[in-house]
Amino acid sequence: MTLARRATILPVLALASASTDVVSYLGLGHVFTANMTGNTALLGIGIASAKTGAVLRSVCALAGFVAGAAASRLFARRRRALASCLAAEVLPLAAWFGWWQAVGGPAHGSARYGYIALAGVAMGLQSGAVTRLGVPGVTTVFITGTITALTVGLTGRPHGGPLPQRKPSNHVLQGLIVVFFLAGALAGGYAFHYWGGTAAVVPLGIVAAAAAAAFARPPEEEA
């Protein structure tokens, strides 16, 4: 994949994952469906405080994410691996949005666990696809590693010689992902405030557009 393509599509995916996480956190009982680090911490809190609902929500998110990441392997050998994986990601997001709209009202009861699992599967697919691209120091479903890689790459090592430097263009990509992730969180927050569960259309629309753009590019750019 060319640098220009990465600089276009990876920040857009960060936009989608951040908005998914925010809508999930605000609308599905304070659970993360993209950031499994935070979700694992919430699982520990749920266990420690003996809150069965919180534990089940975190387990559903983790199980969905792992299933999605594992499923991303099915597309690894395809010529259009990234485009195909993004197209697959659209399906659970569409089901998440459609089911939430069909049920209507706040996400309560057993349906909530289905919503969480679907969002987790979508984010696992995205994370698996991006990981298989092998872009150093770049993730899109969480940004701790991206911020760390960007900071270390820009500051170098104070003693004992410099660290191996990434290309400046890679720093630009990392910076874009951080900015777009924040923008996605803001978009998800505002959308949920005004639209409620309909805000799930935000990540759905973003990923659908990214998948369409990926298929529109020449296949050799995914090599």
Legacy VTK file of the C-alpha trace (Angstrom):
# vtk DataFile Version 3.0
C-alpha trace
ASCII
DATASET POLYDATA
POINTS 223 float
0.000 0.000 0.000
1.400 3.389 -0.964
2.052 6.097 1.611
-0.584 8.363 0.078
-3.160 5.609 0.366
-2.242 4.920 3.983
-2.423 8.615 4.814
-5.937 8.675 3.370
-7.533 5.488 4.633
-5.923 4.764 8.025
-6.887 8.095 9.662
-10.416 7.609 8.319
-10.546 4.210 9.998
-9.390 5.823 13.253
-12.294 8.250 12.848
-14.693 5.311 12.588
-13.301 3.349 15.525
-13.299 6.350 17.866
-16.912 7.176 17.050
-17.841 3.507 17.578
-16.173 3.476 20.978
-17.898 6.669 22.101
-21.362 5.594 20.937
-20.835 2.229 22.645
-19.643 3.817 25.872
-22.490 6.322 26.039
-25.277 4.117 24.718
-24.434 0.555 25.713
-23.695 0.821 29.408
-20.155 2.206 29.607
-18.312 -0.408 27.595
-15.609 -0.014 24.949
-16.007 -2.019 21.755
-12.798 -0.901 20.003
-10.320 -0.199 22.802
-9.787 -3.579 24.418
-7.218 -2.190 26.861
-9.844 0.027 28.436
-12.451 -2.699 28.147
-10.236 -5.187 29.978
-9.820 -2.630 32.775
-13.615 -2.242 32.899
-13.915 -6.030 33.097
-11.616 -6.053 36.117
-13.643 -3.279 37.743
-16.864 -5.179 37.083
-15.481 -8.340 38.667
-14.079 -6.470 41.673
-17.358 -4.660 42.279
-19.467 -7.806 41.645
-21.502 -6.084 38.910
-22.676 -8.917 36.686
-24.016 -6.624 33.958
-20.711 -4.789 33.621
-18.830 -8.092 33.441
-21.135 -9.465 30.750
-20.873 -6.296 28.675
-17.081 -6.393 28.746
-17.000 -10.126 27.968
-19.332 -9.608 24.980
-17.089 -6.840 23.656
-13.939 -8.917 24.101
-15.484 -12.013 22.527
-16.793 -10.036 19.555
-13.459 -8.287 19.040
-11.472 -11.534 19.143
-13.913 -13.167 16.732
-13.597 -10.249 14.320
-9.797 -10.179 14.516
-9.689 -13.924 13.865
-12.114 -13.559 10.945
-9.840 -10.970 9.332
-7.508 -13.864 8.508
-10.059 -15.096 5.976
-9.247 -12.078 3.806
-5.465 -12.063 4.269
-4.689 -13.961 1.051
-7.141 -12.105 -1.156
-5.841 -9.730 -3.783
-8.070 -6.997 -2.351
-7.483 -7.986 1.281
-8.034 -4.573 2.885
-11.027 -3.657 0.730
-12.640 -7.049 1.335
-12.089 -6.845 5.084
-13.582 -3.342 5.230
-16.574 -4.528 3.229
-17.011 -7.325 5.766
-16.764 -4.778 8.588
-19.728 -2.913 7.137
-21.992 -5.919 7.759
-21.870 -6.043 11.588
-22.000 -2.235 11.735
-25.087 -2.244 9.517
-26.670 -4.957 11.679
-25.791 -2.953 14.809
-27.408 0.193 13.428
-30.429 -1.573 11.931
-31.171 -3.641 15.032
-30.882 -0.600 17.310
-33.294 1.326 15.093
-35.733 -1.567 14.872
-35.881 -2.014 18.648
-36.018 1.737 19.265
-35.430 3.593 22.502
-32.505 3.100 24.876
-30.382 -0.022 24.523
-31.478 -2.098 27.503
-32.011 -5.766 28.211
-30.584 -8.718 26.338
-30.480 -6.818 23.032
-27.708 -4.645 24.444
-25.328 -7.606 24.528
-26.021 -8.270 20.868
-25.261 -4.658 19.985
-21.992 -4.834 21.905
-20.927 -8.079 20.237
-21.675 -6.736 16.741
-19.686 -3.560 17.333
-16.845 -5.645 18.775
-16.770 -7.909 15.705
-16.578 -4.866 13.422
-13.700 -3.348 15.362
-11.881 -6.681 15.513
-12.123 -6.981 11.732
-10.703 -3.500 11.326
-7.899 -4.067 13.812
-6.944 -7.349 12.167
-6.920 -5.784 8.715
-4.724 -2.864 9.797
-2.358 -5.137 11.731
-1.880 -7.340 8.666
-0.854 -4.268 6.657
2.246 -4.114 8.853
2.521 -0.314 9.085
5.089 0.351 11.862
3.839 2.281 14.881
0.277 2.638 13.588
-3.023 1.365 14.976
-6.533 2.663 14.396
-8.731 1.172 17.141
-6.647 2.645 19.965
-3.919 5.274 19.874
-1.698 4.653 22.900
0.840 2.797 20.776
0.595 5.364 17.989
1.190 8.266 20.385
4.123 6.397 21.965
5.702 5.599 18.579
5.256 9.194 17.421
6.735 10.648 20.615
9.714 8.275 20.674
10.349 8.790 16.977
10.355 12.571 17.310
12.394 12.848 20.513
14.946 10.075 19.966
17.055 8.652 22.760
18.605 11.206 25.163
21.606 8.994 26.082
23.516 6.297 24.263
22.862 7.438 20.719
19.706 8.104 18.722
16.923 5.612 18.204
16.350 4.336 14.683
14.351 7.092 13.067
11.139 6.582 11.153
10.646 8.526 8.006
9.089 11.959 8.599
6.171 10.860 6.445
5.390 8.109 8.966
5.299 10.721 11.734
2.775 12.665 9.677
0.608 9.566 9.342
0.795 8.902 13.088
-0.107 12.519 13.836
-3.052 12.357 11.456
-4.365 9.231 13.153
-4.246 10.914 16.578
-6.081 13.975 15.248
-8.693 11.923 13.412
-9.240 9.708 16.446
-10.045 12.772 18.541
-12.317 14.060 15.774
-14.121 10.713 15.694
-14.644 10.820 19.455
-16.104 14.316 19.168
-18.339 13.284 16.280
-19.594 10.237 18.179
-20.224 12.275 21.315
-22.153 15.020 19.567
-24.082 12.535 17.423
-25.175 10.506 20.429
-26.143 13.648 22.331
-28.474 14.755 19.558
-29.521 11.465 17.913
-29.235 8.779 20.564
-28.860 5.291 19.095
-29.106 6.671 15.563
-25.524 7.868 16.111
-24.435 4.335 15.175
-24.884 5.482 11.574
-21.725 7.606 11.909
-19.156 4.758 12.007
-21.285 2.784 9.546
-21.168 5.592 7.003
-17.451 6.181 7.503
-16.474 2.522 7.061
-18.799 2.108 4.071
-17.139 5.111 2.412
-13.670 3.741 3.248
-14.562 0.343 1.779
-15.872 1.951 -1.398
-12.707 4.044 -1.697
-10.537 0.957 -1.159
-12.294 -0.920 -3.970
-11.976 2.128 -6.233
-8.169 2.053 -6.011
-6.021 -0.222 -8.230
-5.483 -3.677 -6.674
-1.713 -3.357 -6.849
-1.786 -0.533 -4.284
-2.610 -3.089 -1.599
0.529 -5.067 -2.286
LINES 1 224
223 0 1 2 3 4 5 6 7 8 9 10 11 12 13 14 15 16 17 18 19 20 21 22 23 24 25 26 27 28 29 30 31 32 33 34 35 36 37 38 39 40 41 42 43 44 45 46 47 48 49 50 51 52 53 54 55 56 57 58 59 60 61 62 63 64 65 66 67 68 69 70 71 72 73 74 75 76 77 78 79 80 81 82 83 84 85 86 87 88 89 90 91 92 93 94 95 96 97 98 99 100 101 102 103 104 105 106 107 108 109 110 111 112 113 114 115 116 117 118 119 120 121 122 123 124 125 126 127 128 129 130 131 132 133 134 135 136 137 138 139 140 141 142 143 144 145 146 147 148 149 150 151 152 153 154 155 156 157 158 159 160 161 162 163 164 165 166 167 168 169 170 171 172 173 174 175 176 177 178 179 180 181 182 183 184 185 186 187 188 189 190 191 192 193 194 195 196 197 198 199 200 201 202 203 204 205 206 207 208 209 210 211 212 213 214 215 216 217 218 219 220 221 222
